[in-house]
Amino acid sequence: MKRFGLLGRNISYSFSQGYFTQKFNKLGLEDYSYENFDIQQIDEVKSILSDNSLKGLNVTIPYKQDIIPYLDELDSKAAKIGAVNTIEFSKNGLKGYNTDAYGFQKSLEPFLKPHHTKALVLGTGGASKAVRFVLDELGITSTYVSRNKKEGQYTYGELDENIIKENTLIINCTPLGTFPNIEEKPTLPYQHIGPEHLLYDLIYNPEKTRFLAMGEANGATICNGLKMLEQQAEKAWEIWNKG
């Protein structure tokens, strides 16, 4: 049996398990399985990583950064980003990759217009690091928005009409609005969002979060995280099978 899985906390909702189970069935891979490894603390990962039947893992909230010390090697892109969402189990040990960046770029590019030159990135976790890496690569200036004041970042309370109008790309990397808490949304002055804005939400369940719905109501273009997830999953599958 070739086992794969997802490492995270409170991940029963996970996209990955259903996606890969369906993929294995479609490809007729009867001796392949994909399971959730739901752990409450990162140190519980040791027994999982030492399991010889595992061939690959995906990593999600909140362990994309915490997992790094447990790995033997990082792909150059994952090292630059500072977050890992895919682990390859090879004869040389455990190697960490970041396929979030690939998935995000592939899903964002079809929506970009020449005026999308400045972005607000809501949240500062592991996924936001991949998002900022991609924005840098695309030449889009970005600023973090978080609840706590830090140099070079905005707090939600600081966001005013000028900042919103200047930053026509807004990306939600927080879990606010994820099922079942679908009424939650980042605290933005939504009245200043207009048709020139592109709102991107990494959340895919629900399909249209309150964040996206509020933007759409003001004429903004919207995109959820489903395509990103599909693209990053396919990239992970490629990594696990390259040997």
Secondary structure, 3 states (H helix, E strand, C coil): CEEEEEEECCCCCCHHHHHHHHHHHHHCCCCEEEEEEECCCHHHHHHHHCCCCEEEEEECCCCCCCCHHHCCEECHHHHHHCCCCEEEEECCEEEEECCHHHHHHHHHHHHCCCCCCEEEEECCCHHHHHHHHHHHHCCCEEEEEECCCCCCCEEHHHCCHHHHHHCCEEEECCCCCCCCCCCCCCCCCHHHCCCCCEEEECCCCCCCCHHHHHHHHCCCEEECCHHHHHHHHHHHHHHHCCC
